[in-house]
Amino acid sequence: MEIREILAHNLRMHRLAQGLSQEELAHRAGIDRTYVSALERSVYAAGI
């Protein structure tokens, strides 16, 4: 499993555990919902 796949899995599990939608997480993080979706699908590697 690649790092971005691990990140994608962890991001989704933590988001769901907190009861957040992708939209709410994106709003709180100051990013676009489509970016959250792409991260959760391993389309992009997260920038630090």
PDB file as gemmi writes it, atoms N, CA and C in Angstrom:
CRYST1    1.000    1.000    1.000  90.00  90.00  90.00 P 1                      
ATOM      1  N   MET A   1       0.851  -1.178   0.000  1.00  0.00           N  
ATOM      2  CA  MET A   1       0.000   0.000   0.000  1.00  0.00           C  
ATOM      3  C   MET A   1       0.896   1.240   0.000  1.00  0.00           C  
ATOM      4  N   GLU A   2       0.613   2.156  -0.896  1.00  0.00           N  
ATOM      5  CA  GLU A   2       1.397   3.386  -0.989  1.00  0.00           C  
ATOM      6  C   GLU A   2       0.991   4.376   0.102  1.00  0.00           C  
ATOM      7  N   ILE A   3       1.879   5.321   0.361  1.00  0.00           N  
ATOM      8  CA  ILE A   3       1.630   6.343   1.378  1.00  0.00           C  
ATOM      9  C   ILE A   3       0.327   7.084   1.099  1.00  0.00           C  
ATOM     10  N   ARG A   4       0.086   7.470  -0.159  1.00  0.00           N  
ATOM     11  CA  ARG A   4      -1.133   8.240  -0.433  1.00  0.00           C  
ATOM     12  C   ARG A   4      -2.385   7.398  -0.232  1.00  0.00           C  
ATOM     13  N   GLU A   5      -2.297   6.078  -0.413  1.00  0.00           N  
ATOM     14  CA  GLU A   5      -3.435   5.203  -0.145  1.00  0.00           C  
ATOM     15  C   GLU A   5      -3.701   5.109   1.352  1.00  0.00           C  
ATOM     16  N   ILE A   6      -2.635   5.072   2.132  1.00  0.00           N  
ATOM     17  CA  ILE A   6      -2.769   5.053   3.590  1.00  0.00           C  
ATOM     18  C   ILE A   6      -3.378   6.367   4.066  1.00  0.00           C  
ATOM     19  N   LEU A   7      -2.873   7.481   3.533  1.00  0.00           N  
ATOM     20  CA  LEU A   7      -3.426   8.789   3.878  1.00  0.00           C  
ATOM     21  C   LEU A   7      -4.904   8.850   3.512  1.00  0.00           C  
ATOM     22  N   ALA A   8      -5.252   8.388   2.320  1.00  0.00           N  
ATOM     23  CA  ALA A   8      -6.645   8.414   1.866  1.00  0.00           C  
ATOM     24  C   ALA A   8      -7.540   7.635   2.825  1.00  0.00           C  
ATOM     25  N   HIS A   9      -7.104   6.450   3.191  1.00  0.00           N  
ATOM     26  CA  HIS A   9      -7.875   5.612   4.112  1.00  0.00           C  
ATOM     27  C   HIS A   9      -8.025   6.292   5.471  1.00  0.00           C  
ATOM     28  N   ASN A  10      -6.922   6.790   6.014  1.00  0.00           N  
ATOM     29  CA  ASN A  10      -6.967   7.431   7.330  1.00  0.00           C  
ATOM     30  C   ASN A  10      -7.816   8.693   7.326  1.00  0.00           C  
ATOM     31  N   LEU A  11      -7.693   9.493   6.277  1.00  0.00           N  
ATOM     32  CA  LEU A  11      -8.493  10.712   6.170  1.00  0.00           C  
ATOM     33  C   LEU A  11      -9.978  10.374   6.204  1.00  0.00           C  
ATOM     34  N   ARG A  12     -10.377   9.412   5.395  1.00  0.00           N  
ATOM     35  CA  ARG A  12     -11.793   9.036   5.333  1.00  0.00           C  
ATOM     36  C   ARG A  12     -12.279   8.463   6.663  1.00  0.00           C  
ATOM     37  N   MET A  13     -11.499   7.579   7.283  1.00  0.00           N  
ATOM     38  CA  MET A  13     -11.910   6.969   8.545  1.00  0.00           C  
ATOM     39  C   MET A  13     -12.048   8.016   9.657  1.00  0.00           C  
ATOM     40  N   HIS A  14     -11.099   8.932   9.739  1.00  0.00           N  
ATOM     41  CA  HIS A  14     -11.168   9.977  10.770  1.00  0.00           C  
ATOM     42  C   HIS A  14     -12.315  10.947  10.496  1.00  0.00           C  
ATOM     43  N   ARG A  15     -12.534  11.283   9.222  1.00  0.00           N  
ATOM     44  CA  ARG A  15     -13.648  12.174   8.869  1.00  0.00           C  
ATOM     45  C   ARG A  15     -14.973  11.543   9.266  1.00  0.00           C  
ATOM     46  N   LEU A  16     -15.158  10.280   8.923  1.00  0.00           N  
ATOM     47  CA  LEU A  16     -16.402   9.590   9.248  1.00  0.00           C  
ATOM     48  C   LEU A  16     -16.572   9.406  10.752  1.00  0.00           C  
ATOM     49  N   ALA A  17     -15.483   9.123  11.453  1.00  0.00           N  
ATOM     50  CA  ALA A  17     -15.546   8.961  12.908  1.00  0.00           C  
ATOM     51  C   ALA A  17     -16.004  10.245  13.595  1.00  0.00           C  
ATOM     52  N   GLN A  18     -15.666  11.379  12.999  1.00  0.00           N  
ATOM     53  CA  GLN A  18     -16.079  12.674  13.552  1.00  0.00           C  
ATOM     54  C   GLN A  18     -17.469  13.085  13.058  1.00  0.00           C  
ATOM     55  N   GLY A  19     -18.048  12.289  12.180  1.00  0.00           N  
ATOM     56  CA  GLY A  19     -19.373  12.587  11.655  1.00  0.00           C  
ATOM     57  C   GLY A  19     -19.398  13.765  10.698  1.00  0.00           C  
ATOM     58  N   LEU A  20     -18.280  13.980  10.001  1.00  0.00           N  
ATOM     59  CA  LEU A  20     -18.182  15.115   9.087  1.00  0.00           C  
ATOM     60  C   LEU A  20     -18.410  14.684   7.644  1.00  0.00           C  
ATOM     61  N   SER A  21     -19.084  15.533   6.901  1.00  0.00           N  
ATOM     62  CA  SER A  21     -19.186  15.337   5.456  1.00  0.00           C  
ATOM     63  C   SER A  21     -17.903  15.865   4.824  1.00  0.00           C  
ATOM     64  N   GLN A  22     -17.689  15.522   3.582  1.00  0.00           N  
ATOM     65  CA  GLN A  22     -16.541  16.086   2.873  1.00  0.00           C  
ATOM     66  C   GLN A  22     -16.670  17.602   2.812  1.00  0.00           C  
ATOM     67  N   GLU A  23     -17.888  18.082   2.629  1.00  0.00           N  
ATOM     68  CA  GLU A  23     -18.135  19.527   2.551  1.00  0.00           C  
ATOM     69  C   GLU A  23     -17.744  20.217   3.856  1.00  0.00           C  
ATOM     70  N   GLU A  24     -18.156  19.645   4.990  1.00  0.00           N  
ATOM     71  CA  GLU A  24     -17.843  20.255   6.287  1.00  0.00           C  
ATOM     72  C   GLU A  24     -16.346  20.202   6.571  1.00  0.00           C  
ATOM     73  N   LEU A  25     -15.707  19.087   6.282  1.00  0.00           N  
ATOM     74  CA  LEU A  25     -14.263  18.988   6.478  1.00  0.00           C  
ATOM     75  C   LEU A  25     -13.537  20.016   5.624  1.00  0.00           C  
ATOM     76  N   ALA A  26     -13.940  20.129   4.373  1.00  0.00           N  
ATOM     77  CA  ALA A  26     -13.315  21.096   3.465  1.00  0.00           C  
ATOM     78  C   ALA A  26     -13.479  22.514   3.991  1.00  0.00           C  
ATOM     79  N   HIS A  27     -14.677  22.835   4.466  1.00  0.00           N  
ATOM     80  CA  HIS A  27     -14.935  24.175   5.004  1.00  0.00           C  
ATOM     81  C   HIS A  27     -14.018  24.456   6.195  1.00  0.00           C  
ATOM     82  N   ARG A  28     -13.928  23.507   7.109  1.00  0.00           N  
ATOM     83  CA  ARG A  28     -13.087  23.686   8.304  1.00  0.00           C  
ATOM     84  C   ARG A  28     -11.606  23.802   7.953  1.00  0.00           C  
ATOM     85  N   ALA A  29     -11.195  23.086   6.911  1.00  0.00           N  
ATOM     86  CA  ALA A  29      -9.785  23.089   6.510  1.00  0.00           C  
ATOM     87  C   ALA A  29      -9.441  24.221   5.550  1.00  0.00           C  
ATOM     88  N   GLY A  30     -10.466  24.904   5.048  1.00  0.00           N  
ATOM     89  CA  GLY A  30     -10.219  26.000   4.112  1.00  0.00           C  
ATOM     90  C   GLY A  30      -9.785  25.529   2.732  1.00  0.00           C  
ATOM     91  N   ILE A  31     -10.288  24.356   2.338  1.00  0.00           N  
ATOM     92  CA  ILE A  31      -9.978  23.817   1.014  1.00  0.00           C  
ATOM     93  C   ILE A  31     -11.281  23.462   0.309  1.00  0.00           C  
ATOM     94  N   ASP A  32     -11.198  23.126  -0.956  1.00  0.00           N  
ATOM     95  CA  ASP A  32     -12.379  22.784  -1.733  1.00  0.00           C  
ATOM     96  C   ASP A  32     -12.807  21.344  -1.471  1.00  0.00           C  
ATOM     97  N   ARG A  33     -14.107  21.091  -1.504  1.00  0.00           N  
ATOM     98  CA  ARG A  33     -14.628  19.752  -1.276  1.00  0.00           C  
ATOM     99  C   ARG A  33     -14.100  18.760  -2.309  1.00  0.00           C  
ATOM    100  N   THR A  34     -13.910  19.213  -3.526  1.00  0.00           N  
ATOM    101  CA  THR A  34     -13.405  18.307  -4.561  1.00  0.00           C  
ATOM    102  C   THR A  34     -11.983  17.842  -4.257  1.00  0.00           C  
ATOM    103  N   TYR A  35     -11.216  18.674  -3.548  1.00  0.00           N  
ATOM    104  CA  TYR A  35      -9.860  18.279  -3.155  1.00  0.00           C  
ATOM    105  C   TYR A  35      -9.919  17.194  -2.080  1.00  0.00           C  
ATOM    106  N   VAL A  36     -10.837  17.343  -1.116  1.00  0.00           N  
ATOM    107  CA  VAL A  36     -11.023  16.305  -0.095  1.00  0.00           C  
ATOM    108  C   VAL A  36     -11.401  14.992  -0.779  1.00  0.00           C  
ATOM    109  N   SER A  37     -12.327  15.065  -1.709  1.00  0.00           N  
ATOM    110  CA  SER A  37     -12.754  13.873  -2.442  1.00  0.00           C  
ATOM    111  C   SER A  37     -11.582  13.229  -3.173  1.00  0.00           C  
ATOM    112  N   ALA A  38     -10.795  14.039  -3.843  1.00  0.00           N  
ATOM    113  CA  ALA A  38      -9.639  13.520  -4.584  1.00  0.00           C  
ATOM    114  C   ALA A  38      -8.619  12.880  -3.646  1.00  0.00           C  
ATOM    115  N   LEU A  39      -8.398  13.492  -2.486  1.00  0.00           N  
ATOM    116  CA  LEU A  39      -7.473  12.909  -1.510  1.00  0.00           C  
ATOM    117  C   LEU A  39      -7.978  11.546  -1.045  1.00  0.00           C  
ATOM    118  N   GLU A  40      -9.273  11.454  -0.767  1.00  0.00           N  
ATOM    119  CA  GLU A  40      -9.843  10.196  -0.286  1.00  0.00           C  
ATOM    120  C   GLU A  40      -9.839   9.109  -1.362  1.00  0.00           C  
ATOM    121  N   ARG A  41      -9.756   9.490  -2.612  1.00  0.00           N  
ATOM    122  CA  ARG A  41      -9.697   8.523  -3.712  1.00  0.00           C  
ATOM    123  C   ARG A  41      -8.269   8.292  -4.184  1.00  0.00           C  
ATOM    124  N   SER A  42      -7.302   8.853  -3.510  1.00  0.00           N  
ATOM    125  CA  SER A  42      -5.875   8.721  -3.842  1.00  0.00           C  
ATOM    126  C   SER A  42      -5.541   9.296  -5.209  1.00  0.00           C  
ATOM    127  N   VAL A  43      -6.311  10.277  -5.661  1.00  0.00           N  
ATOM    128  CA  VAL A  43      -6.031  10.917  -6.943  1.00  0.00           C  
ATOM    129  C   VAL A  43      -4.816  11.823  -6.815  1.00  0.00           C  
ATOM    130  N   TYR A  44      -4.714  12.517  -5.693  1.00  0.00           N  
ATOM    131  CA  TYR A  44      -3.596  13.417  -5.431  1.00  0.00           C  
ATOM    132  C   TYR A  44      -2.874  12.978  -4.168  1.00  0.00           C  
ATOM    133  N   ALA A  45      -1.608  13.280  -4.105  1.00  0.00           N  
ATOM    134  CA  ALA A  45      -0.870  13.165  -2.851  1.00  0.00           C  
ATOM    135  C   ALA A  45      -1.014  14.515  -2.158  1.00  0.00           C  
ATOM    136  N   ALA A  46      -1.203  14.503  -0.877  1.00  0.00           N  
ATOM    137  CA  ALA A  46      -1.403  15.743  -0.129  1.00  0.00           C  
ATOM    138  C   ALA A  46      -0.119  16.556  -0.090  1.00  0.00           C  
ATOM    139  N   GLY A  47      -0.258  17.848  -0.252  1.00  0.00           N  
ATOM    140  CA  GLY A  47       0.877  18.753  -0.091  1.00  0.00           C  
ATOM    141  C   GLY A  47       0.991  19.157   1.369  1.00  0.00           C  
ATOM    142  N   ILE A  48       2.194  19.290   1.814  1.00  0.00           N  
ATOM    143  CA  ILE A  48       2.391  19.670   3.221  1.00  0.00           C  
ATOM    144  C   ILE A  48       2.836  21.105   3.284  1.00  0.00           C  
TER     145      ILE A  48                                                      
END                                                                             
